[in-house]
């Protein structure tokens, strides 16, 4: 199946600035981040993860949560990063709207800023169960920009 961007839900930025988009995938949803660096692409994928639930621009960055993970390659690191965020959202009852990522080798240290879920204001659309290996890809494009994507189970 070809992954077509769902432009109605995509943040309108250039790859040089970094950004994110959602893409359709059967009954699930694909998340894609892109940017000038691998870190920016991971940050964009995290923002897309939030967009599955609610508009990330409506999440106030009141509280920071640290996330660390390690994996043998970039693709597995992306899945671990997104699943760590799903875990933090579920156990803390929070949504995150801003992210910073630092990657050294295959170790990631990230911070996610957000706030407790306010059902009236955030109107969560669905629940994300986890990131999957479906359409998993982390790569530097020919133009030098990075893309990080996978499908999330909803």
N, CA, C and O of each residue as an XYZ file, in Angstrom:
616
protein
N       0.835     -1.179      0.000
C       0.000      0.000      0.000
C       0.878      1.240      0.000
O       1.846      1.313      0.757
N       0.559      2.192     -0.821
C       1.292      3.450     -0.877
C       0.827      4.347      0.250
O      -0.367      4.413      0.539
N       1.744      5.031      0.882
C       1.412      5.930      1.983
C       1.197      7.328      1.454
O       2.155      8.006      1.083
N      -0.026      7.762      1.413
C      -0.342      9.111      0.971
C      -0.478     10.006      2.186
O      -1.179      9.637      3.128
N       0.161     11.169      2.208
C       0.028     12.071      3.337
C      -1.412     12.525      3.508
O      -2.135     12.736      2.534
N      -1.807     12.670      4.749
C      -3.110     13.222      5.063
C      -2.889     14.700      5.298
O      -2.715     15.136      6.436
N      -2.895     15.476      4.218
C      -2.476     16.869      4.281
C      -3.357     17.730      5.165
O      -2.899     18.758      5.666
N      -4.594     17.347      5.371
C      -5.478     18.145      6.214
C      -4.996     18.168      7.656
O      -5.328     19.090      8.400
N      -4.219     17.172      8.063
C      -3.748     17.114      9.434
C      -2.259     17.394      9.554
O      -1.712     17.355     10.656
N      -1.605     17.671      8.456
C      -0.159     17.859      8.480
C       0.212     19.288      8.833
O      -0.464     20.239      8.442
N       1.285     19.417      9.571
C       1.834     20.733      9.858
C       2.496     21.229      8.581
O       3.215     20.479      7.922
N       2.261     22.469      8.233
C       2.792     22.997      6.979
C       4.127     23.683      7.217
O       4.192     24.893      7.433
N       5.180     22.898      7.174
C       6.539     23.412      7.268
C       7.364     22.725      6.202
O       6.953     21.708      5.642
N       8.519     23.278      5.926
C       9.405     22.635      4.966
C      10.275     21.629      5.686
O      10.401     21.674      6.910
N      10.871     20.730      4.941
C      11.748     19.730      5.538
C      12.921     20.388      6.242
O      13.417     19.865      7.240
N      13.372     21.528      5.734
C      14.495     22.220      6.362
C      14.123     22.718      7.755
O      14.967     22.741      8.651
N      12.862     23.118      7.943
C      12.411     23.598      9.243
C      12.064     22.447     10.171
O      12.076     22.610     11.391
N      11.758     21.297      9.616
C      11.279     20.172     10.396
C       9.772     20.201     10.429
O       9.160     21.246     10.208
N       9.181     19.082     10.699
C       7.740     19.028     10.751
C       7.248     17.616     10.904
O       8.001     16.699     11.231
N       5.957     17.463     10.657
C       5.339     16.166     10.838
C       4.132     16.054      9.931
O       3.636     17.046      9.397
N       3.664     14.811      9.769
C       2.407     14.561      9.085
C       1.899     13.188      9.480
O       2.652     12.338      9.957
N       0.615     12.992      9.271
C      -0.006     11.693      9.467
C      -0.246     11.100      8.093
O      -0.471     11.833      7.130
N      -0.202      9.769      7.991
C      -0.552      9.132      6.730
C      -1.465      7.947      7.004
O      -1.354      7.281      8.033
N      -2.363      7.699      6.070
C      -3.356      6.638      6.225
C      -2.705      5.270      6.083
O      -1.793      5.075      5.279
N      -3.198      4.323      6.888
C      -2.733      2.943      6.775
C      -3.825      2.025      7.313
O      -3.961      1.856      8.525
N      -4.593      1.440      6.417
C      -5.677      0.528      6.792
C      -6.458      1.084      7.982
O      -6.974      2.199      7.910
N      -6.554      0.323      9.079
C      -7.322      0.767     10.249
C      -6.463      1.559     11.231
O      -6.976      2.075     12.223
N      -5.174      1.659     10.967
C      -4.264      2.368     11.860
C      -3.846      3.696     11.234
O      -4.380      4.102     10.202
N      -2.889      4.365     11.868
C      -2.449      5.680     11.396
C      -0.928      5.715     11.370
O      -0.273      5.249     12.303
N      -0.376      6.262     10.312
C       1.065      6.430     10.215
C       1.477      7.793     10.728
O       0.775      8.784     10.528
N       2.628      7.835     11.396
C       3.203      9.100     11.859
C       4.539      9.288     11.162
O       5.320      8.348     11.022
N       4.786     10.504     10.732
C       6.032     10.782     10.013
C       6.585     12.116     10.491
O       5.871     13.118     10.538
N       7.872     12.114     10.846
C       8.573     13.345     11.181
C       9.680     13.562     10.176
O      10.228     12.609      9.623
N      10.006     14.820      9.942
C      11.086     15.116      9.010
C      11.809     16.370      9.458
O      11.249     17.207     10.166
N      13.064     16.491      9.038
C      13.837     17.664      9.401
C      15.261     17.583      8.912
O      15.664     16.616      8.266
N      16.013     18.610      9.228
C      17.396     18.714      8.780
C      18.312     17.728      9.497
O      19.396     17.418      9.003
N      17.884     17.231     10.659
C      18.691     16.285     11.432
C      17.848     15.069     11.801
O      16.620     15.103     11.729
N      18.519     14.011     12.190
C      17.826     12.810     12.676
C      16.994     13.164     13.899
O      15.866     12.694     14.049
N      17.558     14.000     14.778
C      16.850     14.417     15.988
C      15.567     15.173     15.650
O      14.525     14.939     16.263
N      15.642     16.077     14.677
C      14.451     16.841     14.273
C      13.374     15.910     13.721
O      12.188     16.119     13.973
N      13.773     14.893     12.976
C      12.803     13.931     12.447
C      12.140     13.147     13.577
O      10.937     12.892     13.520
N      12.901     12.759     14.602
C      12.332     12.062     15.760
C      11.381     12.986     16.519
O      10.328     12.545     16.978
N      11.742     14.260     16.654
C      10.864     15.231     17.312
C       9.564     15.381     16.525
O       8.482     15.440     17.109
N       9.675     15.443     15.202
C       8.488     15.552     14.361
C       7.592     14.330     14.465
O       6.368     14.460     14.495
N       8.185     13.147     14.520
C       7.394     11.921     14.667
C       6.648     11.922     15.999
O       5.509     11.462     16.075
N       7.287     12.437     17.043
C       6.627     12.535     18.351
C       5.462     13.518     18.298
O       4.409     13.269     18.884
N       5.648     14.632     17.598
C       4.562     15.601     17.445
C       3.410     14.978     16.666
O       2.245     15.195     17.001
N       3.726     14.204     15.626
C       2.685     13.511     14.861
C       1.941     12.516     15.746
O       0.730     12.345     15.604
N       2.658     11.858     16.662
C       2.020     10.940     17.605
C       0.960     11.677     18.417
O      -0.152     11.176     18.584
N       1.297     12.858     18.921
C       0.319     13.656     19.661
C      -0.849     14.037     18.761
O      -1.995     14.064     19.209
N      -0.564     14.332     17.490
C      -1.613     14.744     16.553
C      -2.640     13.643     16.301
O      -3.769     13.931     15.904
N      -2.264     12.396     16.525
C      -3.232     11.307     16.413
C      -4.324     11.487     17.468
O      -5.480     11.129     17.243
N      -3.947     12.041     18.612
C      -4.863     12.208     19.738
C      -5.581     13.545     19.739
O      -6.789     13.610     19.967
N      -4.829     14.615     19.481
C      -5.367     15.973     19.558
C      -4.426     16.914     18.821
O      -3.323     16.516     18.446
N      -4.839     18.134     18.613
C      -3.970     19.116     17.976
C      -2.802     19.463     18.881
O      -3.015     19.996     19.970
N      -1.571     19.178     18.464
C      -0.406     19.424     19.321
C      -0.252     20.885     19.720
O       0.287     21.184     20.785
N      -0.724     21.804     18.866
C      -0.604     23.227     19.177
C      -1.453     23.615     20.388
O      -1.220     24.665     20.987
N      -2.430     22.791     20.759
C      -3.287     23.074     21.910
C      -2.776     22.503     23.216
O      -3.427     22.649     24.251
N      -1.607     21.846     23.186
C      -1.034     21.259     24.397
C      -0.019     22.234     24.973
O       0.966     22.576     24.319
N      -0.261     22.676     26.188
C       0.626     23.648     26.834
C       1.853     22.948     27.418
O       1.715     21.917     28.077
N       3.035     23.486     27.190
C       4.274     22.853     27.679
C       4.586     23.221     29.132
O       5.584     23.886     29.407
N       3.726     22.784     30.060
C       3.878     23.147     31.470
C       4.841     22.255     32.245
O       5.497     22.719     33.178
N       4.933     20.990     31.873
C       5.729     20.036     32.648
C       6.622     19.233     31.711
O       6.170     18.742     30.677
N       7.895     19.102     32.082
C       8.841     18.319     31.278
C       8.977     16.915     31.851
O       9.021     16.725     33.066
N       9.042     15.947     30.963
C       9.272     14.553     31.330
C      10.472     14.077     30.528
O      10.520     14.250     29.310
N      11.442     13.476     31.211
C      12.624     12.956     30.529
C      12.382     11.526     30.076
O      11.753     10.730     30.773
N      12.893     11.222     28.899
C      12.764      9.884     28.328
C      14.135      9.478     27.798
O      14.798     10.254     27.109
N      14.551      8.266     28.122
C      15.817      7.748     27.603
C      15.572      6.347     27.062
O      14.844      5.561     27.668
N      16.175      6.040     25.932
C      16.076      4.695     25.384
C      17.306      4.391     24.542
O      18.061      5.278     24.145
N      17.472      3.117     24.292
C      18.618      2.641     23.521
C      18.161      1.456     22.686
O      17.372      0.632     23.150
N      18.651      1.370     21.463
C      18.289      0.268     20.569
C      19.453      0.015     19.615
O      20.326      0.871     19.464
N      19.474     -1.149     18.972
C      20.599     -1.481     18.095
C      20.643     -0.714     16.778
O      21.683     -0.698     16.119
N      19.532     -0.071     16.373
C      19.554      0.709     15.135
C      18.540      1.847     15.219
O      17.739      1.913     16.152
N      18.585      2.733     14.241
C      17.719      3.918     14.248
C      16.237      3.572     14.205
O      15.433      4.207     14.888
N      15.868      2.574     13.409
C      14.459      2.214     13.286
C      13.900      1.726     14.619
O      12.834      2.168     15.047
N      14.615      0.821     15.270
C      14.143      0.321     16.563
C      14.173      1.423     17.619
O      13.351      1.428     18.536
N      15.112      2.347     17.494
C      15.172      3.478     18.415
C      13.928      4.353     18.268
O      13.393      4.835     19.267
N      13.465      4.563     17.042
C      12.244      5.346     16.830
C      11.048      4.671     17.498
O      10.270      5.331     18.186
N      10.899      3.365     17.300
C       9.784      2.637     17.917
C       9.875      2.727     19.436
O       8.865      2.959     20.101
N      11.072      2.547     19.993
C      11.243      2.645     21.449
C      10.889      4.040     21.951
O      10.216      4.168     22.974
N      11.327      5.092     21.255
C      11.034      6.481     21.615
C       9.528      6.726     21.635
O       8.987      7.250     22.609
N       8.861      6.345     20.556
C       7.420      6.583     20.489
C       6.669      5.760     21.527
O       5.720      6.255     22.134
N       7.076      4.512     21.741
C       6.414      3.688     22.755
C       6.673      4.207     24.165
O       5.806      4.093     25.032
N       7.848      4.775     24.405
C       8.115      5.395     25.707
C       7.183      6.584     25.920
O       6.701      6.803     27.032
N       6.927      7.349     24.868
C       6.001      8.479     24.976
C       4.571      8.002     25.209
O       3.845      8.598     26.004
N       4.160      6.937     24.526
C       2.826      6.364     24.749
C       2.694      5.942     26.210
O       1.675      6.215     26.844
N       3.713      5.283     26.743
C       3.713      4.858     28.145
C       3.594      6.061     29.082
O       2.780      6.052     30.006
N       4.403      7.090     28.844
C       4.366      8.279     29.709
C       3.004      8.967     29.647
O       2.486      9.414     30.670
N       2.425      9.053     28.453
C       1.100      9.671     28.327
C       0.056      8.866     29.096
O      -0.786      9.436     29.790
N       0.113      7.542     28.972
C      -0.884      6.683     29.617
C      -0.742      6.678     31.137
O      -1.737      6.788     31.853
N       0.481      6.553     31.629
C       0.660      6.435     33.077
C       0.553      7.768     33.802
O       0.169      7.803     34.971
N       0.882      8.852     33.139
C       0.812     10.177     33.763
C      -0.489     10.915     33.440
O      -0.780     11.950     34.039
N      -1.268     10.385     32.496
C      -2.486     11.071     32.080
C      -2.185     12.418     31.453
O      -2.880     13.404     31.699
N      -1.133     12.449     30.634
C      -0.668     13.695     30.027
C      -0.675     13.609     28.509
O      -0.734     12.530     27.918
N      -0.613     14.783     27.906
C      -0.338     14.928     26.481
C       0.908     15.785     26.349
O       1.170     16.646     27.189
N       1.673     15.549     25.294
C       2.894     16.314     25.062
C       2.796     17.043     23.732
O       2.301     16.494     22.747
N       3.269     18.275     23.711
C       3.188     19.067     22.496
C       4.511     19.619     22.008
O       4.594     20.185     20.917
N       5.560     19.452     22.829
C       6.883     19.948     22.432
C       7.924     18.928     22.863
O       7.823     18.337     23.938
N       8.925     18.727     22.013
C       9.917     17.678     22.254
C      11.309     18.165     21.891
O      11.480     18.963     20.969
N      12.302     17.676     22.627
C      13.693     17.829     22.209
C      14.344     16.455     22.308
O      14.090     15.694     23.241
N      15.175     16.161     21.341
C      15.825     14.853     21.264
C      17.311     15.059     21.034
O      17.722     15.903     20.238
N      18.106     14.276     21.742
C      19.549     14.207     21.511
C      19.875     12.725     21.297
O      19.522     11.880     22.120
N      20.541     12.423     20.199
C      20.901     11.041     19.893
C      22.411     10.948     19.756
O      23.034     11.710     19.018
N      22.984     10.000     20.481
C      24.413      9.694     20.374
C      24.513      8.209     20.068
O      24.178      7.368     20.902
N      24.977      7.896     18.866
C      24.991      6.498     18.440
C      23.561      6.010     18.341
O      22.781      6.502     17.526
N      23.222      5.043     19.173
C      21.847      4.542     19.206
C      21.238      4.718     20.589
O      20.376      3.946     21.009
N      21.704      5.753     21.290
C      21.117      6.137     22.581
C      20.394      7.457     22.410
O      20.940      8.413     21.860
N      19.176      7.499     22.882
C      18.362      8.698     22.772
C      18.063      9.237     24.157
O      17.685      8.494     25.063
N      18.236     10.527     24.305
C      17.771     11.228     25.503
C      16.827     12.312     25.008
O      17.199     13.159     24.195
N      15.617     12.271     25.504
C      14.637     13.251     25.061
C      13.890     13.872     26.215
O      13.857     13.341     27.325
N      13.293     15.007     25.925
C      12.390     15.649     26.863
C      11.091     15.922     26.129
O      11.079     16.354     24.976
N      10.003     15.659     26.829
C       8.671     15.926     26.300
C       7.999     16.901     27.254
O       7.951     16.674     28.463
N       7.485     17.982     26.699
C       6.796     18.976     27.517
C       5.306     18.891     27.236
O       4.874     18.789     26.088
N       4.531     18.936     28.316
C       3.094     18.854     28.129
C       2.330     19.218     29.376
O       2.810     19.957     30.237
N       1.128     18.680     29.453
C       0.221     18.987     30.557
C      -0.751     17.829     30.733
O      -0.899     16.991     29.843
N      -1.421     17.785     31.901
C      -2.446     16.756     32.100
C      -3.555     16.890     31.051
O      -3.870     17.992     30.601
N      -4.129     15.769     30.677
C      -5.212     15.773     29.694
C      -6.410     16.521     30.260
O      -6.865     16.252     31.372
N      -6.908     17.459     29.477
C      -8.141     18.184     29.776
C      -9.121     17.770     28.678
O      -9.071     18.288     27.562
N     -10.009     16.834     29.005
C     -10.890     16.248     27.994
C     -11.708     17.314     27.270
O     -11.926     17.209     26.063
N     -12.156     18.327     27.984
C     -12.966     19.377     27.359
C     -12.156     20.187     26.348
O     -12.662     20.545     25.285
N     -10.911     20.470     26.680
C     -10.082     21.306     25.808
C      -9.352     20.503     24.741
O      -9.248     20.948     23.598
N      -8.849     19.337     25.094
C      -8.056     18.547     24.151
C      -8.907     17.644     23.264
O      -8.486     17.303     22.159
N     -10.084     17.253     23.720
C     -10.982     16.366     22.958
C     -10.226     15.213     22.300
O     -10.211     15.116     21.073
N      -9.591     14.327     23.098
C      -8.827     13.226     22.500
C      -9.678     12.423     21.521
O     -10.785     11.997     21.851
N      -9.153     12.222     20.321
C      -9.891     11.559     19.249
C      -9.878     10.043     19.385
O     -10.845      9.378     19.013
N      -8.802      9.498     19.908
C      -8.634      8.050     19.993
C      -7.559      7.762     21.032
O      -7.052      8.678     21.680
N      -7.217      6.503     21.187
C      -6.123      6.119     22.076
C      -5.067      5.405     21.246
O      -5.384      4.516     20.456
N      -3.825      5.793     21.427
C      -2.724      5.116     20.741
C      -2.263      3.973     21.627
O      -1.922      4.177     22.792
N      -2.254      2.760     21.065
C      -1.820      1.583     21.816
C      -0.310      1.416     21.761
O       0.302      0.942     22.718
N       0.294      1.805     20.637
C       1.735      1.679     20.530
C       2.232      1.840     19.108
O       1.467      1.753     18.147
N       3.530      2.077     18.996
C       4.197      2.166     17.698
C       4.487      0.749     17.210
O       4.760     -0.147     18.008
N       4.425      0.558     15.908
C       4.647     -0.764     15.324
C       5.834     -0.719     14.358
O       6.410      0.338     14.101
N       6.178     -1.884     13.837
C       7.261     -1.982     12.859
C       6.755     -1.792     11.426
O       7.541     -1.816     10.479
N       5.464     -1.608     11.274
C       4.875     -1.437      9.949
C       5.303     -0.100      9.346
O       5.209      0.943      9.994
N       5.772     -0.143      8.102
C       6.275      1.027      7.370
C       7.339      1.799      8.158
O       7.490      3.011      8.005
N       8.063      1.072      8.995
C       9.119      1.664      9.819
C      10.284      2.093      8.935
O      10.803      1.314      8.135
N      10.677      3.339      9.098
C      11.775      3.868      8.280
C      12.392      5.078      8.969
O      11.683      5.995      9.383
N      13.704      5.075      9.088
C      14.476      6.248      9.501
C      15.602      6.350      8.489
O      16.427      5.443      8.379
N      15.641      7.450      7.750
C      16.633      7.547      6.678
C      16.956      8.991      6.353
O      16.140      9.898      6.520
N      18.180      9.166      5.882
C      18.596     10.456      5.353
C      18.256     10.451      3.867
O      18.689      9.563      3.132
N      17.493     11.425      3.429
C      17.049     11.525      2.044
C      18.185     12.027      1.148
O      19.225     12.471      1.634
N      17.971     11.950     -0.145
C      18.971     12.435     -1.098
C      19.246     13.922     -0.931
O      20.360     14.376     -1.190
N      18.239     14.690     -0.500
C      18.423     16.135     -0.312
C      19.096     16.472      1.019
O      19.280     17.646      1.343
N      19.466     15.442      1.793
C      20.162     15.655      3.052
C      19.260     15.734      4.267
O      19.751     15.760      5.396
N      17.958     15.773      4.063
C      17.024     15.837      5.178
C      16.646     14.435      5.645
O      16.756     13.461      4.900
N      16.201     14.360      6.890
C      15.867     13.085      7.508
C      14.366     12.875      7.553
O      13.593     13.830      7.632
N      13.963     11.606      7.500
C      12.573     11.212      7.704
C      12.561     10.075      8.725
O      13.421      9.195      8.700
N      11.572     10.106      9.625
C      11.386      9.054     10.630
C       9.900      8.740     10.669
O       9.085      9.617     10.957
N       9.542      7.498     10.380
C       8.119      7.164     10.295
C       7.834      5.742     10.731
O       8.712      4.879     10.703
N       6.589      5.508     11.138
C       6.055      4.177     11.386
C       4.545      4.292     11.524
O       3.993      5.392     11.547
N       3.897      3.163     11.614
C       2.457      3.116     11.841
C       2.238      2.895     13.327
O       2.943      2.110     13.960
N       1.240      3.604     13.885
C       0.873      3.394     15.282
C      -0.471      2.677     15.340
O      -1.372      2.939     14.543
N      -0.579      1.776     16.293
C      -1.792      1.000     16.509
C      -2.763      1.834     17.332
O      -2.426      2.290     18.425
N      -3.974      2.033     16.804
C      -4.991      2.811     17.530
C      -6.197      1.946     17.827
O      -7.160      2.417     18.431
